[in-house]
Structures are given as structure tokens and as C-alpha cells.
Amino acid sequence: MLGKESVLHLLQDAVDECRAAGSLSGSDTPQIVLEVPKHEGQGDFATTLALSLAKIEKKPPREIASILISALEKKTPWIEKIEIAGPGYINFFLTHDFWRQSLITIHTQQSDFGKSAAPTPQKILIEFVSANPTGPLHVASGRAAALGDALARLLQAVGHEVDREYYLNDIGAQMQLLGHSTYLRYRELLGEKVDLPEGSYQGEYIIEIAEALKQRDGNQYLEGPEASHIDFFTQYSFETIVAWIQKDLQAFGIHFNTWFSEKEIHDKNEVTAALDFLKSKEMLYEKDGAQWVSTMPFGDDKDRVAVRSDGRKTYFASDIAYHRNKFERGYDRLIDIWGADHHGYVNRIKAATQAMGYESERLTILIHQLVNLLRDGKPVKMSKRAGTFVTLREVMDEVGVDATRFFFLMRRSDTSLDFDLALAKKATNENPVFYVQYAHARLCSILSVAKTQNWDIEATLQNIDLKILETLSLPEEIAIIRELSHYPAMIQSAAEAMEPHRITFYLQNLAGMLHSYYFSCRVVTDDAELTKARLILITAIRIVLRNGLRILGISAPEKM
């Protein structure tokens, strides 16, 4: 066990021992919170357990802290000291040998370091991107793609089974408008003068689709009434755009287990079946000729229409059926990742799933905010091809996949993101993804140089002796080792909070520590034992950097 987990177990044992001895009398133990202090000198870990127990035990927190410490000190050879601070905080100072042991763990586990087995593994479905197939993917969809994929990798790392799904809105007025827009452009390319109605899709990509049809089929769709061609143009345009989306996502390193069709749930009468199910539970009623879902009892601000008075089903009805379908496929938990424009839709969907009888905690909806695309701090103009936005493909082509993914994951998903294209291309320490990847490449270079000086790296890393590691005694070395040992706990907390951006913060911090260490300490020295220990240390850093980048879906280059 590494630091945090070891201290948590120690605290729980101490509470149990004190209760058995009668020095503590309560029976309930609050959640034990263990944090890394922000200020040096406050220890390696600190807990507020004594303050939490004070309410239960009816004793001053510092008295409870003293009771706990008396139990802790009996069996803690790997703790250098324990002290009480402030109103009752307990600070732990671990021995250097304890931290050095973590290097052995890292080298033993290699790519599995940071992974864990969930106490109760869940089958999880993450639905993300799901951009309407009416145009190329824009940068906001790219943020959703990076977030969804990193979150899936993160949840898999802590022991869950995760599937990824893209929901295709391939039915309705928007699809008919897409087909009509392409049809009009097709006629225009063949010499007719056409008027594009307000609201039609007018990006250059529509002309691309129409031109491809013209080249393939000539003028054969000019004959006959317009209505006889719209379904064909709709389907052709839809298939073309979905192929673009799939190609872009593949280039972005995103794989979906399922591309789920909204049209399919209508064709299979699943929407009607879902509404009938709600009616059987008395959660669907009629008013003013329409059918309403009772969402207010579950936190929505008003009930919602599922079927209009003219008999047309709403998008809400489709979404109800879609979520029912997901639950019926046997998933323990659903995670939806939506754009900022869907924020007002969250409560009604969560309420509808509860109306169907599913527990609220089984559905999580994450909102990702907008991306402000900049170049040297100035807003980027819209794409000519897309018409009203910059495409994901344009950003990937300009700055690369790794930089695009890293920048998308640098902030909490619920905050807006400034993405500076010029910064993302810089090969300097100002660029965070370059800073992290260069740290990995620098480590590879050090190891390569060591090999040219006849150091057998493989032999050094086999059967690592704690005695050799004792030569790692500099404050910066112990600080790096401590940071490496925090990696599994960081991954666990990031997964629980569903916040992949924590990994980017961690990697930038670790890279900074490595770069500083590189300029202050030589790895290959005249001291054989010290050199061995430092080779073990930097190889451990390389393992952790690589593992973290892998969860983000970003490469770990050996040369830059």
C-alpha cells in the first residue's frame, strides 16, 4: 500500500482499538478525510478525524487527537512523527524509507501502476459527442470527445467496465432541412437560380456534398417533383456527414462501441412503449389534448409534453425511450456528456428516468462549457467550410491531436476554455503539453545516454534494493518520490469526481519537478550506487508520466 491508503487503514484501526479499550465510546465513524497539506512543514498527510469525532464523543478535538495518537504510535515504525495542530488536526510525517518503497511498487506494477479494482465494479455507458449529423464536428464537440474518452479510460483504470456510445439524431425536421439544403445546392450547381430559405444549412460542406452527387449522378434528380427527391438527398447527406464525423473521431483517437440511431427506436415502437410504460405507472396524463410526463414530483420545475395535441411526439419522448433502452441493456450506470446549450434539459431527463422507476444516482449528466478559440489571444474567425464555426478537423490539422486533446482537458468541464492555437504549437515550456511530453522525452534521453556509458538499465531495475535507494536523500528527490506515490490516489479521486483535468494538473506539476531536478542534479555520476538509485528514480517518473498520458489518450514521445 502507498502512503494515503496506509494512513487511512492505520486511522481506522486506531479508532477501532480505542473503542475496544473504552477510550472512545461512540459507534459511528465519520468518513475519514486525509489530505496532503498545502504548506511544507505540516506533514505528508493531515486529517480532520478528531474534529469530526468530537461531536460524536462529546470531547474536545485535541483530546480526541491525543487519544488517537496514543494508539497510532504503538505500531507505526514507518511514521517519523505525528503531531496535533490547530484545533485538532493530526499531521503525519512519514519516513523517507517509506516513500522510497513506492519506487519498488512502481517498477513492479509498471503500466498497471495507478490502476485499481473497484470494490463494486459497475457496467457503465458513457454517451458523448452525439453532435447532430448536419455538419462537420466543431471544436465544442472536440472537447466533449476528449472529455468522454478520457473519462472512460479513467473509470476503466479504477476497475469498471465502460462502453462508449454516440447517439445519432437521424430523424426529424433538422434532417429534412439538411436534405432540402443539399438538394437546392445540387440544382444551383446545375445552373438553376435558387433561393436558400432562412435557416437552411449554408456552409461550403453542403456544396461539397451536392458536387459529389452531381459528379456521380449528373442531372438525373432535376426531373420530377422536389418531394420525390428529398428523402434520397437527406439520406445521402446524412451518410456523408456521419462518415466525416467517424473519420475525424478516428483521427482524434476516439472509438465508440455503438452508434445508436434515434430513428431505430421509433421504427421499433420503443417510444410508444416507453410512454405506455409511464402511463401504466400513472406518470403520463392528458391535458389540453396533449400527453404530459409527471416530472415535477422528481425535481423538474414543470411537467413536460411528450406528445403534442396534434399527435406528434416530442424530442423529449425520444430521449425518454432512449434512456429506457440504455437501462434495459443492463448498464448499472449511465453518464451523458452534453454541451452548454443543453443545460436546461438536465432536470427533465433526470426526472423522467426517475418517473420510470430508475434510481437518480444511476444517471449522471455532465455539462461541458464552450471553447473560446484564440490565436495569440485574439478570437479566431469562423471556418469558411463550416460557415458558422471552426471544425475539430481544422484544429487537429493545425496543432496536432495530442495538443488538441491536452488543451481540451486542461480545465474543469463545467468552465469555459480558452484554447490558444499559437500557444498549442509552441515548442517551449509555455506550452503545457510540450512541457509534459518533453519531460518524458528528456527522461528517455537520459536513459539513452546512460546506456552509451555502459550502464545496464535492465539489470539496475531488477531486484531493486531498498539499501541502494537510501542514497536518494535530497529534499527534491524525496519530494518527487512522494509525488509519484500520490498518483494512484489522484487517479482514484479523479475517477470518483469524474474530473480528468486533475490528471493534466498532476502531470504538469510532476514535469516541473523533473525539469528542476534535471538542472540541479546529474543522474549519471561517479558514484555507482547513487547513479543506480537515480536511474531507478527517473525510470519511475517515466512510468508515471506515460501512464497518466495514456489515460488522457496522449502519446509519450521518446524524442522531441
N, C-alpha and C positions, 0 to 999 in steps of 0.2 A: 504494500500500500504506500502511496505517496503522502506528502505532508498533510493536506487538508483532511483526507479520508481517515488518516491515522489519528489525528487530533479529535475528530468527530467521534470516532469509536471510543477513544480514551475518555472523553467527556461523558458519554452515555454510560460507560462502565462506572465512572466515578459517582454519577447520580444514583445508579442502582446500588452501589456499595454503601453510600451514605444513608440511603433509605433503609437498607438492611441493618445497618448499625444503629439506626434511630436518630442520627444527627440531622436528617431531613425527614419530614413526616408526610408530605403530600404524596399523591399517587399519579398525578398528571405531570408529564414532562412536556413543556412547550417545545416548539421546533427550535433546534439548536442552530443558531446563526453563527457562522465562523467567517470572518473577513480578513483580507490582507490589509493591514494598516497603511494609510497613505503616507505617513511620515516615518522616516527612518528613526530607529531608537525605540519604537513602540512594539517591537517584536515582529515575528514572522506571521503570527495569526493573533486575532483578538476575538473574544466572544462576549456577547451581552447576556449570556445564560443566567448569571447571578441576578441581573436586573429583572429578567423575566420570571425567575423563580420567587423573587421577593413577594410578589402578590399572592402566590400560592402558599408560601411558607410563613408569610406574615413576619418576616425578619428583614433587617436592613440588608441591602445588596452586598455591601462589603463584608458583612458577617458570613453571608452565604458563600461569597467568593473564597473566604478563608477556609470554610468547611470543605469546599470542593478541592482547593489546593492541597489540603492535608491528605486527601485521598489520592490525588494525582501524583504527588511527589514520592509515593511509596513504590511506584512501578514505571518510572519514566527515565531510564538511562539515556534515551536519545533526546531528552529535552534539557537544554542547558540551564534554563531558569524559567520560573513562572512568577509573574508579579501582578498585583492589583493596581489599577489606575483609575483615577477619577471617582465617580460614584459607585463603581463596582465592576468595571471592565476587567477581564482577565486576559493578560497578554502572555503569549507563549514565545519563547526563544528556543529554537531547535539547534542541535549541534551541527557543526559543519559535516561531520561524518554521516549524519542522517541525510543531508541534502546530497552528498556525494553518491550515496547508494542509488539515487534516482538515475544516475548515468548508466548504471548497470541495467536497470529496468528498461531504459530507452533502447539500449543496444540489444537487449534480449527480445523486446517486442517489435522493434523496427517499424514497419508500416502499420502495425496494429497499435502502436503507442497512441493513446488518446481515445481508442475505441473502448466500448464497454457493453455489457449485456444488460438490457433493461430488465428490472425486476418483473415487470408485466409487459412483455413485448406486444405491440399493437400492430394491426394491419391498417395502414394509413393511405389515403388517397389525397394527393395534392393536385388541385386543378388550378392551372395558372396560364398566363398569356391570354388564351381564348379571345384574341382580337377578332373583330368581325372580319370575315373573309371578303372585304370590299376594297382592299388596297394593301400595299406592302406594309410590313411591320414598321412602326415608328419607334423612337427612342424610349418612350414610356413603356412600350411592350417589351423592349430590351431589358429594362430594369426589372420588370416582372419575371422575365425569363431567367435572368441571373439570380434573382431572389428565390424563385421557386426551385430551381435546380440545386442551389447551394443549401437550401433548407432541407430538400430531400436527402442530399448527401449527409447533412448534419444529423438528421434523425436516423438514418441508416447506421451512422457511426456509433450511436448510443443504443443500438440493438433492435430497432423497429424495422418492419417490412414496409417499404414505401413504393407506391406506384405513382406515375405522373400522367396527367390527363389534360388534353386540350379539348375544350368544348366548342364545337363549330355551330355558330348561329347561321344555319344554312337554309332558313325558311323565313318568309315574311316580306314586308314591304321593302326593306332595305335590299333584299336580293333581287326583287323585281326591278327596283330602281337601278341596280348595278347592270342588269341585263339590258334595260332600256338605254342607259347611258352608252354602253358599248355598241348597241345597235345603231344609235344615231351617229356615233363617230365612224362606224363602218360605212354608212350611207354617205357621210361627208367625204370620206377618203375616195369614194367612187364618183365624186363630182357633184353631189347634190348639196344644196344650201340648206342647212338645218339650224333650228333654234334649240339650244340646250335649255331645258326648263330649269327654273331655280331649284337648287338643292340636288341637282344631278352631280355625279362624280366626274370631275373635270381635270384630274391630274393627267400628266402625259402617259402614265401607265395604261390608262383606258385606251389611248390611241395605239399603244403598243399591242394590246390585245386585239383591237379591231384590225390593225395592219396584218397581224398574223393570220387572222381569218380571211382577210382579203387575198393574201398571198396563197393561202391553201385552197380556198373555195371560189375565188373570183367573185362575180356579182350575183351568184345564184340566190341570195337572200333578199334581192330587191323585188322579186316577184311576190305577189300575194299580199294579203293584209299584214300590217305590222304585228297584230296579236298572234299570228301564226308562227312568228319567229322569236318572240321574246323568251319563251321557255328555253329554247336552244341557246340563245345568247347568254341567258342567265347561267345555265349550267356550264357553258364553255368558260365564261368569265370566272365563275366560282372555282372550277378545277384549275385554271391557270394561276389564279391568285394563291390558292392553297398550295400549289406546287412551289410557288415562290417562297411562301411562308416556311414550308418544310425545308427548303434548300437553305434559307437563311438561318433557321434554327439549328440545322445540322452543322452549318459552318460555325455557329456560336457554341457548339458542343452540347446542345440540348437534345435529349432523347425522350420521346413520350411513349409510354406503354400503350396508350389508347388515344385515338382521335374520335371523339364521341359526337355523333350527329344529332342536332336538335330535331331535324326532320324525321329521324328514325323513331323518336319517342312519340311523335304524332302518328306516324304510319302504323305503329304497333298499338295505338289507342292507349298509351300509357298515361297521357294527360287526362283523358276521361276517367281512367281507372283511379288515378290519384285523387281526382275531385270526388268521385263516388266514395272513395275510402274516407275522405274528410267528412262527407255528408253522413256516412254511417257512424261517425264519431260525434255527430252534431256540431261539427266545426265549419260547416258550409251552410249558408242560408240565402234565401231570395229576398231582394228588396229593390223596388223600382224596376222590376223586370230583369235585373242583373243578379249574378250569383257572387256572394261575398265570403271571404275566408275570415274566420274569427281570430284575428291576430292580436287584438288589443289585450286579451287576458294574458298574453305572453310578452308584454312589454312594448308592443308597437303603439304608435300614437293614434292610429285609427285602423279599422278593418279595411281589407283590400279587395278590390274587384278581381275575380278570377275569370268570369265570363260576362261580357258586356250584354246590354239589353238586346242587341241585335244578334246575339248568339256567337259572336267572335270571341275566341279565347285570348286572354292577355299574355304578354311575355311572362308575367308573374306565374300564371298557370303552368307554363312550360318549365319554369325554374323549380316549381314545387315537384313536378313529376321527375325532373332530372335529379333532384336531391334524394327523392324517394328511391329512384333507380340505384343511386350510388350506395345508399344504406343497404338496399336489398342485395347488393353484390357481396355483402359480407364484410364491409370495412368497419373497423371499430371506431375510426375517427376520420372526419373529413376536414380538409383545410382548403379554403378558397382564397386565392390571391386576386384582388380586384384593384382597378385603377381608382384614382381620387374621385372621378365623376360618378362612381357607384356608391359613394359613402352613405347617401340617404337610403340605400337599398338594403343595408345590413340588417337592421332591426326586423324588417318584414320577413326576410328569408329565415332568420333565426327563429322568429315567432312561428312561421309556417311549419318548420321542421318539428318544433315542439308541439304544435297542434296535431301533427301526425303521430305523436307519441314518442319521439326520439329525445333523449336527454340533451339538454342545452350544451353540456360540455363536450359532446361528440362532434360539434361543428364549430370550427374556428374560422373567422373571416379576417384576413389581413388586408389592409389598405396601403397601397404604395402611392406616395405623392409624386408630383410632377418632376420632370427633369428639365432644368434650365441649361440649354446647350450654349456654351460660350466659346469664344476664340480670343485669347489674350484679354479675358474679362468682358468682352463685348458680345451681345446676343448674336447668334448665328442666324442668317437669313434662312427662310424656308426652302425646302427642296423643290427644284423645278419639276422633277419627275413625279413627286407625290402631290405637289400642288399646295398643300397646306401644312406640311410637317417635314421634318428631316427623318429619313429612314434609318433603321438599325443597320442595314447593309452599308450605307454611306459612312456611318461612324466606324463600323468594323474595318472597312477598307482603308480608312484614313489612319486610325490609331492602333489597329490590331485587336484580336479577340481578347487576349489577356488583359490589356489595359482597359478595354471596354468593360469586361466583367468586374475587374477590381474596382474601377470608379463607381460602377452601379452599386457595389456592395460596401461602399465606404461610410454610409450613413444609415441611420435607422430608417426602415421602410416608410414610416409614417411622417417623415420630414422631407421637405423638398430638397433636391440635389442639384448643386451647380457642377456641371461637367465641362471643364475647360479642355477643348481639343488640343490646343497648343501645349498645355502642361502635360497632357497624356502622352505626347510624342517626345517629350524631352528625355534625353539620356543623361539626366542629372539627379542628384539627391532630392531636388524639389518634387520630382515625380514619384509618388508613393509606391506604385507598382514596380518601377525601375529600382527603387530603393530596396524593396524586399527581394526581388529576383536577383539583383546584383549581390546581395548578401549571400544567397545560395551559390551563385557563380563564384564569388570570392572564396568561399569555403572549398569548392571543388578545385579551384586553382591552388590553394594552399596544400591540399592533399596531393595534387599532381606534382607540385614542386618537391614535396616530401619524398615521393616515390623516386624522383630523379636523384635524390640524395641517399638512395638505397634504404629508405625506411619501408619496412614490410608492414603496410597498413593492416592487412587482413590478420596477420599474426598478432599485431598490437591489440586488435579488437576482440580476440578470442581469450576467454577466461580472464576477464578484467579483474585485477586485484585491487581491493579497496586500499591497500597499502600504497600502491602507486598513486592513487587519486588524492592521497593526503598532500601531495605536492601542489595541488590546486588550492592555494591558500590566500590568494589575493582577494581583496573585497569585491573587485569586479568579476572575478571568477565565481565566487560564491553567489553573487547576485544573479549571474547568468544561469547557474545551475538551479537556483531557486525558481527563476522564471520558467525554465524548461519543465520543472516538476509541476508547475501550476497549469500546464497545458491541458491535461485530462479534465481537471475541474472546470476550466474555461469552456471546453467543448461541451461538458455536461450542462453548465448553466446557460450557454448559448442555445442549446437544443431545447431546454425547458422554457426559455423565454422566446424561442423561435426568432432569434436575432443573429443571423450570420455575420452582420457587420462587426460583431465582437471579435471575430477571427482576424479581420483586417487590422483592427486596433492592436491586437496581440502581436501579429506578425511585424507590424511597423515598429513596435516597441522592441521586440527581440532583435530585429535587424539593426536598430540603432545601437543596441548594446553590443552586438557583434562588431559593427563598424568601429565603434570607440575602442573596443578591446584590440582589434587588429592594429590600430595605430599606436597603441601603448605597449603591447606585448608581442614578442616574437613567439611563434608556435614551435618552429624547429630551432632548437638551441644546442649549446654544447653539453647540456645536462640531459643525459639519455632518459632518466626517469621522468623529468619534467616534460620533455618532449613527448614521451608516450602519453602522459596524462593529458597534455593539451591536444594531442591528436584525437584522443578519446572524447574530449570536450567538444571540439569543433565538429566532429562527425556526429555527435548527438544533436548539436544545433542544426546541422544539415538535415537530419532525420525529421526533426520537429518542423522546420520550415517547409520541407517537402510535404509532410502530412497535412499541414494547415492549408497550403496552396491547393492540394488535391481536393480538399473539401470545397474550396471555392471554385473548383473547375479550372484552375490556372496552372500553367506549366511551371516547372522548376528548372530553368536552363542551367547547363553546366558551364557555358561560355556566353559572354555578352560583349 
